[in-house]
Amino acid sequence: MQINEYLKKHQPVIYRTFENAIKGDHLSHAYLLSGSVGMPLKDVAIYLGKSLICDEPNPLACDNCITCMRVDEGNYPDFMIFDGEAGKIKKGDIEKIIDNFDKSALESKGIMIYVLHLVETMTPIAVNSLLKFLEEPGKNIYAFLTTENESKVLPTIISRTQVLRFKAINRNEVINESLEMGVLDEDAELLSAFYNDSNTIKRVSEEDNYQIAKQALNDQLNSLLMSPEDAIFTCERLIIPKIKTNDIARLYLKMLAEVFQNLLNLSIGEDIVLKSYDTILRELISHLSNIDKSLITIMTASNKLDLNVNIGLLLDHIVYQITKEGK
Ligand SMILES: [Zn+2]
């Protein structure tokens, strides 16, 4: 789904607000796109930025003109993007923006745009530099900031920006959209637990890390049906050697937690989202006696990943907890 369609369909308030600002020529110099993990914040930030310089806006960016394409290719000097997902945004990054925009615009449109994705990752010194810049923006400089956690953004930043808050999409709707885009049922069901966007789900479902994590999940679930010994053996021999990085481990644990959340729901007679796993989940219920405690163990383990613990030991600990007898 194109970002234009996504905005119209799922974020109509943001679409209209921005459309009116462009038409009425009362744009803010800084916007903060506020949402949660798994929403296409960066893509929307870039799209709104492009809308200010597009050759054939209607009234937002066309995504087809040479200017739109140059931005997408990272080949438009007056459009700078810093991605907090790839590492903290530092003071040096903000200085680069200030230096670059201190001169007059390089492009004939004379409009300069910067995107700071995930401002909550900025170092305190970087925030300071940014604040000064936001206070006295140049005439034709526009900022598009994003955050997945508005409560972690300094009030001084929020007060200097116009906040555009994203609305979460109903999970079933996300699943249906993903299926329409050709994503497999099980992938759409699993990934919709963490991504509130069908484009992201499609992209992640094709990534190697996800495929490895999903295979590990399926292997572990099947082994739990056999016996506790089999489950432990599978974890140590099959799964730990494959889950080599924190990224894969994080995905694996998120999915395992989602499975246990569904098991918990099933055990009290509620509907489940993981319909592709219905048969195996129903069988698993009769094999496991610690579903609630296991869920807590899995979620705690996820948090420990940030502390650089040994992944193998962590996964071992989880499978022992899951297979433990009694309440
Ligand atoms: Zn365009």
Residues whose N, C-alpha, C, O or C-beta is under 5 A from the ligand:
A	BS01	ZN	C54 D55 E56 A61 C62 D63 N64 C65 C68
